[in-house]
Amino acid sequence: MASPTYQPRVNTSGNGWRNPPLGGGEGGGGRLSHQPRPDEDQSGPTGPKPRPGYGLRGPRRSPHVLTAESLASLTLPVGDDGVIIGIDPQNQPAVLSLLRPAPMEIALVGSMWMAQLLALRTVAIGARVAVETARPPAWGQMAQAAGGGQQCVSVHDVRQIAPQGPSVSSPVLVVRDMGARPPRNQLAPSPWQSVLTVLPFLGPRSPQMLGRADLVGMQRLSPEEAEVVTRIMRLPEQVGAVLPTLSDNAMLWCSRDGHQFVMTQPTEAETNLLGGPRRMD
């Protein structure tokens, strides 16, 4: 039985990319299958009707053009960047710039609770934290909880910390928690690496450390300690007089440019992990 044969279709009116109009023949006035009907191209009561395959029609307006002379008048408001450590007396967010292109020395006269809170919030902005401490078990739970399972916090014994390799894409906060008389730091100063030294109280070497620090944070101090800090940091007497009366979650942050009282408010997750604010551990 012979196989049937078919005559090839010849596109006499197409151009190679589309078929001829259906129902219109050569030169007919038929509508192309992909074109909208006249009633589909009009706007309804709630706006333009969708065109099959094309979505809603966009606005028929001239594009907005900005002249070169007008570029100078454009401004983009940008706030402070860094770690939010609480609120100031005006109830505004207090932001601490802990990581910078240049090495930075920070002294914290306070509790491990405050140091761990700062470490958690530093991890939250994408930095790494390396802890050199004489009490590794006290930092272990926080280190495991930080970073959502990623290794963002590493804990090292005293004098066992290695260079951290900081960079602009991977800044590092080194926390040194070794009592009131910490040994000399073995890490060389590096850009994008800040060193936070935790002092539970002022010791014999504390005045020198506070004097060379770029930033100093203080929780509640004794009246004798407040006198020493007021003299070293050149604080107004009325500011130094407040230091012995601070609550557990209040701090005074000082730099060479000024000072600021801050009230630290832990989140529910931070409280569940670290407990409530405290001055001593």
Backbone hydrogen bonds in HBPLUS format (Angstrom, degrees):
<---DONOR---> <-ACCEPTOR-->    atom                        ^
c    i                          cat <-CA-CA->   ^        H-A-AA   ^      H-
h    n   atom  resd res      DA  || num        DHA   H-A  angle D-A-AA Bond
n    s   type  num  typ     dist DA aas  dist angle  dist       angle   num
A0028-GLY N   A0025-GLY O   3.31 MM   3  5.18 167.9  2.32 112.1 111.7     1
A0035-GLN N   A0032-LEU O   3.15 MM   3  5.46 159.1  2.20 110.6 117.1     2
A0040-GLU N   A0037-ARG O   2.93 MM   3  5.12 137.5  2.12 104.5 117.2     3
A0044-GLY N   A0047-GLY O   2.87 MM   3  5.28 149.5  1.96 143.4 138.1     4
A0047-GLY N   A0044-GLY O   3.28 MM   3  5.28 170.4  2.29 108.3 110.1     5
A0051-ARG N   A0055-GLY O   3.22 MM   4  5.38 176.1  2.22 125.8 126.2     6
A0054-TYR N   A0051-ARG O   2.86 MM   3  5.28 165.8  1.88 138.2 140.5     7
A0055-GLY N   A0051-ARG O   3.14 MM   4  5.38 133.1  2.37 163.0 153.4     8
A0070-SER N   A0067-THR O   3.06 MM   3  5.41 143.4  2.20 105.6 115.9     9
A0071-LEU N   A0068-ALA O   3.34 MM   3  5.50 160.2  2.38 104.7 110.4    10
A0073-SER N   A0070-SER O   3.17 MM   3  5.62 147.8  2.28 109.5 118.2    11
A0074-LEU N   A0071-LEU O   3.12 MM   3  5.57 164.3  2.14 114.5 119.5    12
A0083-VAL N   A0096-LEU O   2.81 MM  13  5.04 167.6  1.83 146.1 142.5    13
A0096-LEU N   A0083-VAL O   2.72 MM  13  5.04 166.8  1.74 142.6 146.4    14
A0085-ILE N   A0094-ALA O   2.91 MM   9  5.82 152.8  1.98 159.9 168.8    15
A0094-ALA N   A0086-GLY O   2.79 MM   8  5.30 169.1  1.80 138.5 136.9    16
A0087-ILE N   A0263-MET O   2.97 MM 176  5.33 153.6  2.04 137.7 143.2    17
A0263-MET N   A0087-ILE O   2.87 MM 176  5.33 167.5  1.88 158.1 161.6    18
A0088-ASP N   A0092-GLN O   2.87 MM   4  5.49 153.3  1.94 151.6 159.2    19
A0091-ASN N   A0088-ASP O   2.82 MM   3  5.25 152.5  1.90 126.1 127.2    20
A0192-TRP N   A0100-ARG O   3.02 MM  92  5.22 134.0  2.23 150.7 159.2    21
A0195-VAL N   A0104-MET O   2.94 MM  91  6.32 162.9  1.97 164.4 167.6    22
A0214-ASP N   A0105-GLU O   2.84 MM 109  5.32 140.3  2.00 131.9 143.6    23
A0215-LEU N   A0105-GLU O   3.25 MM 110  6.66 144.0  2.39 152.5 159.5    24
A0106-ILE N   A0195-VAL O   2.81 MM  89  5.95 159.0  1.85 172.6 166.3    25
A0197-THR N   A0106-ILE O   2.89 MM  91  6.25 166.2  1.91 156.6 156.7    26
A0107-ALA N   A0215-LEU O   2.94 MM 108  6.41 157.9  1.99 155.9 162.8    27
A0217-GLY N   A0107-ALA O   2.83 MM 110  6.28 161.4  1.86 160.7 167.2    28
A0108-LEU N   A0197-THR O   2.86 MM  89  6.04 167.4  1.87 164.2 162.1    29
A0199-LEU N   A0108-LEU O   2.75 MM  91  5.95 170.5  1.75 158.8 159.0    30
A0109-VAL N   A0217-GLY O   2.81 MM 108  6.18 160.5  1.85 169.2 167.6    31
A0219-GLN N   A0109-VAL O   2.95 MM 110  6.28 164.3  1.97 170.2 166.0    32
A0110-GLY N   A0199-LEU O   2.93 MM  89  6.13 128.5  2.20 136.9 151.8    33
A0115-ALA N   A0111-SER O   3.25 MM   4  6.58 158.0  2.30 141.2 147.3    34
A0116-GLN N   A0112-MET O   2.80 MM   4  5.99 159.9  1.84 155.5 159.8    35
A0117-LEU N   A0113-TRP O   3.01 MM   4  6.19 150.8  2.09 143.6 151.9    36
A0118-LEU N   A0114-MET O   3.02 MM   4  6.27 159.5  2.07 148.8 153.5    37
A0119-ALA N   A0115-ALA O   2.96 MM   4  6.21 150.6  2.05 142.3 151.1    38
A0120-LEU N   A0116-GLN O   2.90 MM   4  6.13 161.5  1.94 150.4 154.2    39
A0121-ARG N   A0117-LEU O   3.08 MM   4  6.31 162.9  2.12 149.7 153.9    40
A0122-THR N   A0118-LEU O   2.90 MM   4  6.05 137.8  2.08 140.7 152.5    41
A0123-VAL N   A0119-ALA O   3.01 MM   4  6.30 154.2  2.08 150.3 156.4    42
A0124-ALA N   A0120-LEU O   3.07 MM   4  6.35 144.1  2.20 139.7 150.0    43
A0125-ILE N   A0122-THR O   3.24 MM   3  5.50 148.3  2.35 102.7 111.1    44
A0127-ALA N   A0122-THR O   3.43 MM   5  5.96 159.5  2.47 146.2 144.0    45
A0126-GLY N   A0123-VAL O   2.99 MM   3  5.28 162.8  2.02 114.8 117.8    46
A0128-ARG N   A0171-PRO O   2.97 MM  43  6.28 172.9  1.97 156.9 158.2    47
A0173-LEU N   A0128-ARG O   2.86 MM  45  6.28 155.3  1.92 152.8 160.1    48
A0129-VAL N   A0152-CYS O   2.94 MM  23  6.25 167.7  1.95 166.4 167.9    49
A0154-SER N   A0129-VAL O   2.98 MM  25  6.50 155.3  2.04 155.4 162.4    50
A0130-ALA N   A0173-LEU O   2.98 MM  43  6.34 156.2  2.04 145.4 152.4    51
A0175-VAL N   A0130-ALA O   2.82 MM  45  6.18 156.8  1.88 149.9 157.9    52
A0131-VAL N   A0154-SER O   2.79 MM  23  6.11 170.6  1.80 165.8 169.0    53
A0156-HIS N   A0131-VAL O   2.69 MM  25  5.90 154.4  1.75 168.1 177.3    54
A0132-GLU N   A0175-VAL O   2.79 MM  43  6.13 166.0  1.81 169.7 174.6    55
A0177-ASP N   A0132-GLU O   2.91 MM  45  6.24 158.6  1.96 154.0 161.1    56
A0133-THR N   A0156-HIS O   3.04 MM  23  6.38 164.6  2.06 172.5 169.5    57
A0134-ALA N   A0177-ASP O   3.17 MM  43  6.70 148.2  2.28 160.3 158.0    58
A0138-ALA N   A0135-ARG O   3.13 MM   3  5.70 134.5  2.35 113.9 124.6    59
A0139-TRP N   A0136-PRO O   2.98 MM   3  5.31 145.1  2.10 110.9 121.1    60
A0140-GLY N   A0136-PRO O   3.04 MM   4  6.13 124.8  2.36 148.2 163.9    61
A0140-GLY N   A0137-PRO O   3.29 MM   3  4.99 142.5  2.44  91.3 101.8    62
A0143-ALA N   A0139-TRP O   3.00 MM   4  6.14 158.0  2.05 153.2 160.0    63
A0144-GLN N   A0140-GLY O   3.04 MM   4  6.28 151.6  2.12 149.5 156.2    64
A0145-ALA N   A0141-GLN O   3.09 MM   4  6.28 150.2  2.18 145.2 153.1    65
A0146-ALA N   A0142-MET O   3.00 MM   4  6.07 142.5  2.14 148.8 157.6    66
A0150-GLN N   A0147-GLY O   3.21 MM   3  5.05 167.2  2.23 106.6 109.2    67
A0152-CYS N   A0150-GLN O   2.94 MM   2  5.73 124.7  2.25 110.6  94.4    68
A0160-GLN N   A0157-ASP O   3.07 MM   3  5.28 152.8  2.15 133.2 128.8    69
A0167-SER N   A0170-SER O   3.25 MM   3  4.92 152.8  2.33 103.3 109.7    70
A0170-SER N   A0167-SER O   3.10 MM   3  4.92 143.7  2.24  94.6 105.6    71
A0172-VAL N   A0192-TRP O   3.02 MM  20  6.43 161.9  2.05 155.7 161.1    72
A0194-SER N   A0172-VAL O   3.06 MM  22  6.56 154.1  2.13 158.7 163.1    73
A0174-VAL N   A0194-SER O   2.78 MM  20  6.10 170.7  1.79 168.6 169.0    74
A0196-LEU N   A0174-VAL O   2.70 MM  22  6.01 165.6  1.72 164.1 169.3    75
A0176-ARG N   A0196-LEU O   2.77 MM  20  6.08 165.6  1.79 157.8 160.3    76
A0198-VAL N   A0176-ARG O   2.90 MM  22  6.09 172.3  1.90 161.4 162.4    77
A0206-SER N   A0203-GLY O   3.18 MM   3  5.13 152.1  2.26 101.0 109.5    78
A0209-MET N   A0205-ARG O   3.29 MM   4  6.58 158.7  2.33 150.8 157.1    79
A0210-LEU N   A0206-SER O   2.86 MM   4  6.07 166.0  1.88 165.9 168.8    80
A0211-GLY N   A0207-PRO O   2.98 MM   4  6.06 150.0  2.07 140.7 149.2    81
A0212-ARG N   A0208-GLN O   3.22 MM   4  6.44 145.1  2.35 145.1 151.7    82
A0213-ALA N   A0209-MET O   3.13 MM   4  6.11 122.8  2.47 140.7 154.3    83
A0216-VAL N   A0254-CYS O   2.90 MM  38  5.13 163.6  1.93 153.2 156.7    84
A0254-CYS N   A0216-VAL O   2.72 MM  38  5.13 162.7  1.75 155.5 161.8    85
A0218-MET N   A0252-LEU O   2.89 MM  34  5.23 148.3  1.99 139.1 149.6    86
A0252-LEU N   A0218-MET O   2.91 MM  34  5.23 151.8  1.99 144.1 153.3    87
A0221-LEU N   A0243-LEU O   3.38 MM  22  5.71 155.8  2.44 110.2 117.1    88
A0226-ALA N   A0222-SER O   2.83 MM   4  6.05 158.6  1.87 158.8 165.6    89
A0227-GLU N   A0223-PRO O   3.13 MM   4  6.34 147.2  2.24 140.6 147.7    90
A0228-VAL N   A0224-GLU O   3.24 MM   4  6.59 156.2  2.30 146.3 152.0    91
A0229-VAL N   A0225-GLU O   2.93 MM   4  6.18 168.6  1.94 159.7 162.3    92
A0230-THR N   A0226-ALA O   2.89 MM   4  5.94 157.0  1.94 144.4 151.1    93
A0231-ARG N   A0227-GLU O   3.17 MM   4  6.34 151.9  2.25 141.4 147.7    94
A0232-ILE N   A0228-VAL O   2.95 MM   4  6.22 166.8  1.97 155.4 159.1    95
A0233-MET N   A0229-VAL O   2.86 MM   4  5.75 170.1  1.87 153.7 157.1    96
A0235-LEU N   A0230-THR O   3.02 MM   5  4.84 149.8  2.11 132.0 140.8    97
A0239-VAL N   A0236-PRO O   3.03 MM   3  5.33 131.3  2.27 104.5 117.5    98
A0240-GLY N   A0236-PRO O   3.11 MM   4  6.50 162.0  2.14 157.1 161.8    99
A0241-ALA N   A0237-GLU O   2.97 MM   4  6.14 143.7  2.10 143.9 153.8   100
A0242-VAL N   A0239-VAL O   3.08 MM   3  5.40 148.3  2.19 106.4 115.5   101
A0243-LEU N   A0240-GLY O   3.31 MM   3  5.47 140.2  2.48 100.9 110.6   102
A0245-THR N   A0242-VAL O   2.89 MM   3  5.43 155.4  1.95 121.4 129.6   103
A0250-ALA N   A0247-SER O   3.22 MM   3  5.31 167.3  2.24 112.6 113.2   104
A0264-THR N   A0249-ASN O   2.78 MM  15  5.27 161.8  1.82 174.7 171.9   105
A0251-MET N   A0262-VAL O   2.88 MM  11  5.30 153.4  1.95 155.9 163.3   106
A0262-VAL N   A0251-MET O   2.87 MM  11  5.30 161.2  1.91 148.9 152.2   107
A0253-TRP N   A0260-GLN O   2.92 MM   7  5.32 176.0  1.92 150.5 150.6   108
A0260-GLN N   A0253-TRP O   2.85 MM   7  5.32 145.0  1.97 149.6 160.2   109
A0255-SER N   A0258-GLY O   2.88 MM   3  5.45 161.6  1.91 171.3 171.1   110
A0271-THR N   A0267-THR O   2.92 MM   4  6.16 155.5  1.98 149.9 156.8   111
A0272-ASN N   A0268-GLU O   2.93 MM   4  6.15 156.1  1.99 148.5 154.9   112
A0273-LEU N   A0269-ALA O   3.16 MM   4  6.34 143.5  2.30 140.1 149.1   113
A0274-LEU N   A0270-GLU O   2.78 MM   4  5.82 170.1  1.79 155.3 158.8   114
A0275-GLY N   A0271-THR O   2.72 MM   4  4.51 140.9  1.87 123.7 132.3   115
